């Protein structure tokens, strides 16, 4: 059994979620209950980055489906390489929470030096690991073709989750109440929860209905489970957005993403105002939150969320909008990773 501070931290972790109230495990029923059971069985704990989606059950299922099938389930890529990708993407997105979590996972796999190098922006000693991390961050590097669906799947998942975490969670998976003297032990224990399990691919697919694949998931072809997971998840998030995100807001976000170079915005959030100026006043709050989430999620603060909630007060609407914006950006970056790999292959030839 974990030490008392660790057990208390895990028990109270859902209280760390900001802006919305996650469904408590004892009250989880229907789709939420089924997702919670799968998460605890296959991930080892009810992770707050997944549970925070619970006010929107279909979006909750979508978030778990892409995480499980890309990172947690076994496949051709090693869990260690997947964790390198998750850590490198999280570092690029300025998501300290996810960097810490997946650094713990790498440490539990005997890769503590790699975790420290990624979190500190230092050079990774092993050349193949260094190349993989560089590729995941959108730089030079190559990936074996048969591994692309899994590794791009991990990258897209964490481009998505990093944005959700930056909006709804703090900088560390350990609550502030955990004393400094216990934090090292806490990280080691949590790392053990994140070790590879014997989860077989495909178990989460039953959570969401099948759907036709969108045109931007070419990178998933060749792996039926990954393709099915991301197809079902994107359909669920898009359907939720049609209910919670006004059409003109979706158009503004997609237009901005089409010309987005994939890098973070300026330190000030004022860059967003010209992009939303043409919208009705009632829709600007939604567009501001969506654009900041997609392009600079670390700039979302209480005032941005509070202004949005004046017009759409429900927890479900907030989760659905932020999820749609996060996944829109992640899908855009997934296409870039595939394009970069193909460009590298042509150059080598």
Secondary structure as GFF3:
##gff-version 3
##sequence-region A 1 349
A	DSSP	alpha_helix	4	12	.	.	.	ID=ss1
A	DSSP	three_ten_helix	13	16	.	.	.	ID=ss2
A	DSSP	three_ten_helix	25	27	.	.	.	ID=ss3
A	DSSP	alpha_helix	30	43	.	.	.	ID=ss4
A	DSSP	alpha_helix	48	51	.	.	.	ID=ss5
A	DSSP	three_ten_helix	52	55	.	.	.	ID=ss6
A	DSSP	alpha_helix	57	67	.	.	.	ID=ss7
A	DSSP	pi_helix	68	72	.	.	.	ID=ss8
A	DSSP	alpha_helix	79	92	.	.	.	ID=ss9
A	DSSP	alpha_helix	96	108	.	.	.	ID=ss10
A	DSSP	alpha_helix	112	119	.	.	.	ID=ss11
A	DSSP	alpha_helix	127	136	.	.	.	ID=ss12
A	DSSP	three_ten_helix	145	147	.	.	.	ID=ss13
A	DSSP	alpha_helix	148	168	.	.	.	ID=ss14
A	DSSP	alpha_helix	180	193	.	.	.	ID=ss15
A	DSSP	three_ten_helix	203	207	.	.	.	ID=ss16
A	DSSP	three_ten_helix	218	220	.	.	.	ID=ss17
A	DSSP	alpha_helix	224	244	.	.	.	ID=ss18
A	DSSP	alpha_helix	247	258	.	.	.	ID=ss19
A	DSSP	alpha_helix	271	276	.	.	.	ID=ss20
A	DSSP	alpha_helix	281	296	.	.	.	ID=ss21
A	DSSP	three_ten_helix	297	299	.	.	.	ID=ss22
A	DSSP	alpha_helix	302	311	.	.	.	ID=ss23
A	DSSP	alpha_helix	315	348	.	.	.	ID=ss24
###
